[in-house]
Amino acid sequence: MVRVRDDRDVAAFDAVYDAYHRLVYGIALKMLADAMAAEDLTQAVFLKLWTSPEAFRDGNFGAWIARVTRNRALDTLRSRALRPEGEMPVDLPLNVTIDDTLFAQLDGERVRAALATLPAEQRLPIELGFFGGVTHEEIARRTATPLGTVKTRIRAGLKRLRASLEASVLQ
């Protein structure tokens, strides 16, 4: 029997999970390129949300959970770099449902299509920062662009990206 803490709203958590698990899994899969690691990361993000709902204070929840996911994925990538794992046997079963993989790919395709509509000056820093794990300072150095300009371009690009993705969901 599963015991639920009395001070948590299970229905609200289920609604949040249903609304955002594909986004979290899609980001994790894109960054980690490993379905099982993406599942683990998705579970960790939602476990953290369940145990510490106060971590989200204010603002856009979708952007917040995407940032949490990105940061966890970067931590995972850094951890892999510090202590590389041995090779896994090829014949291990993959415990990923086809539906989850398909939805993550669809979400990924939607994000890639929306990214493609951005001007290069906005798209490049977003790709480097969110999917490449590059800091704003490093993006500024690599592109020979002032740090403030990089941040402004990322912010403007994310606004356009959000509008594009919201429009594609409503269609």
C-alpha positions as CSV (number, residue, x, y, z in Angstrom):
1,M,0.0,0.0,0.0
2,V,1.3,3.4,-1.0
3,R,1.1,6.0,1.8
4,V,0.7,9.6,0.7
5,R,1.7,12.5,2.9
6,D,-1.3,14.4,4.2
7,D,0.0,17.8,3.3
8,R,0.4,17.2,-0.4
9,D,-2.3,17.5,-3.0
10,V,-2.0,14.3,-5.1
11,A,-4.6,15.5,-7.7
12,A,-2.7,18.7,-8.3
13,F,0.6,16.9,-8.6
14,D,-0.9,14.4,-11.1
15,A,-2.2,17.4,-13.1
16,V,1.2,19.0,-13.1
17,Y,2.9,15.7,-14.1
18,D,0.4,15.2,-16.9
19,A,1.0,18.7,-18.2
20,Y,4.8,18.7,-18.0
21,H,6.3,15.2,-18.0
22,R,6.7,15.2,-21.8
23,L,8.5,18.6,-21.7
24,V,10.8,17.3,-18.9
25,Y,11.5,14.0,-20.6
26,G,12.0,15.7,-24.0
27,I,14.7,18.1,-22.6
28,A,16.4,15.3,-20.7
29,L,16.4,13.0,-23.7
30,K,17.8,15.8,-26.0
31,M,20.6,16.7,-23.6
32,L,21.5,13.2,-22.3
33,A,20.9,11.2,-25.5
34,D,19.9,8.3,-23.3
35,A,16.3,7.2,-22.8
36,M,16.9,5.5,-19.5
37,A,18.9,8.4,-18.1
38,A,16.1,10.7,-19.3
39,E,13.5,8.7,-17.5
40,D,15.6,8.7,-14.3
41,L,16.1,12.5,-14.6
42,T,12.4,13.0,-15.2
43,Q,11.6,11.0,-12.1
44,A,14.2,13.0,-10.1
45,V,12.7,16.3,-11.2
46,F,9.2,15.3,-10.2
47,L,10.3,13.7,-7.0
48,K,12.0,17.0,-6.1
49,L,8.8,18.9,-6.9
50,W,6.8,16.5,-4.7
51,T,9.2,16.8,-1.8
52,S,9.9,20.5,-2.1
53,P,7.0,22.2,-3.8
54,E,8.1,25.5,-2.3
55,A,11.1,25.5,-4.6
56,F,8.8,27.1,-7.3
57,R,8.1,30.6,-5.9
58,D,6.6,32.6,-8.7
59,G,6.6,33.2,-12.5
60,N,6.2,30.8,-15.4
61,F,6.1,27.3,-14.1
62,G,6.9,25.7,-17.5
63,A,10.1,27.8,-17.8
64,W,11.0,27.0,-14.2
65,I,10.6,23.2,-14.6
66,A,12.5,23.4,-17.9
67,R,15.4,25.2,-16.2
68,V,15.4,22.7,-13.3
69,T,15.5,19.9,-15.9
70,R,18.3,21.5,-17.8
71,N,20.3,22.1,-14.6
72,R,19.9,18.4,-13.5
73,A,20.9,17.2,-17.0
74,L,24.0,19.4,-16.9
75,D,24.8,17.9,-13.5
76,T,24.4,14.4,-14.9
77,L,26.6,15.3,-17.9
78,R,29.3,16.7,-15.6
79,S,29.1,13.7,-13.4
80,R,29.6,11.4,-16.4
81,A,32.6,13.4,-17.5
82,L,34.2,13.1,-14.0
83,R,33.6,9.4,-13.6
84,P,33.0,7.6,-16.9
85,E,31.0,4.4,-16.6
86,G,32.0,1.1,-18.2
87,E,30.2,0.0,-21.3
88,M,26.8,-1.4,-20.8
89,P,25.8,-4.7,-22.4
90,V,24.0,-4.2,-25.7
91,D,21.3,-6.8,-24.9
92,L,19.8,-5.1,-21.8
93,P,16.1,-4.5,-22.2
94,L,15.0,-0.9,-22.6
95,N,12.2,-0.1,-20.3
96,V,10.8,2.8,-22.3
97,T,7.2,2.8,-23.6
98,I,6.8,3.6,-27.3
99,D,4.2,6.3,-26.4
100,D,6.7,8.2,-24.2
101,T,9.4,7.9,-26.8
102,L,7.1,9.0,-29.6
103,F,5.7,12.0,-27.6
104,A,9.3,13.1,-26.6
105,Q,10.2,12.9,-30.3
106,L,7.2,14.9,-31.2
107,D,7.9,17.5,-28.6
108,G,11.5,17.6,-29.8
109,E,10.4,18.1,-33.4
110,R,8.2,20.9,-32.3
111,V,11.0,22.6,-30.4
112,R,13.4,22.1,-33.3
113,A,10.9,23.5,-35.7
114,A,10.3,26.5,-33.4
115,L,14.0,27.0,-33.0
116,A,14.5,27.0,-36.7
117,T,12.2,30.1,-37.0
118,L,14.4,32.2,-34.8
119,P,17.1,34.4,-36.2
120,A,20.6,32.9,-35.9
121,E,21.6,35.6,-33.4
122,Q,18.9,34.3,-31.0
123,R,19.0,30.6,-32.0
124,L,22.7,30.0,-31.5
125,P,23.0,31.3,-27.9
126,I,19.9,29.3,-27.0
127,E,21.2,26.1,-28.5
128,L,24.6,26.6,-26.9
129,G,23.2,27.5,-23.5
130,F,20.3,25.1,-23.1
131,F,21.4,22.1,-25.1
132,G,25.2,22.5,-25.0
133,G,25.5,23.5,-21.4
134,V,27.6,26.6,-22.2
135,T,27.5,29.5,-19.8
136,H,26.4,33.0,-20.9
137,E,29.9,34.2,-20.4
138,E,31.3,31.5,-22.6
139,I,28.7,32.2,-25.3
140,A,29.7,35.9,-25.2
141,R,33.4,34.9,-25.6
142,R,32.8,32.4,-28.4
143,T,30.6,34.8,-30.4
144,A,32.6,38.0,-29.6
145,T,29.4,39.5,-28.3
146,P,28.9,41.6,-25.1
147,L,27.5,39.6,-22.3
148,G,24.4,41.9,-21.9
149,T,23.6,41.4,-25.6
150,V,23.9,37.7,-25.3
151,K,21.4,37.7,-22.4
152,T,19.0,40.0,-24.2
153,R,19.1,37.8,-27.4
154,I,18.5,34.7,-25.3
155,R,15.6,36.4,-23.5
156,A,14.1,37.7,-26.7
157,G,14.6,34.3,-28.4
158,L,12.9,32.4,-25.5
159,K,9.9,34.8,-25.7
160,R,9.5,34.1,-29.4
161,L,10.1,30.4,-28.9
162,R,7.4,30.3,-26.2
163,A,4.9,32.1,-28.4
164,S,5.7,29.7,-31.3
165,L,5.3,26.6,-29.1
166,E,2.1,27.9,-27.5
167,A,0.7,28.5,-31.0
168,S,1.7,25.0,-32.2
169,V,0.0,23.4,-29.1
170,L,-3.3,25.3,-29.7
171,Q,-3.5,24.1,-33.3
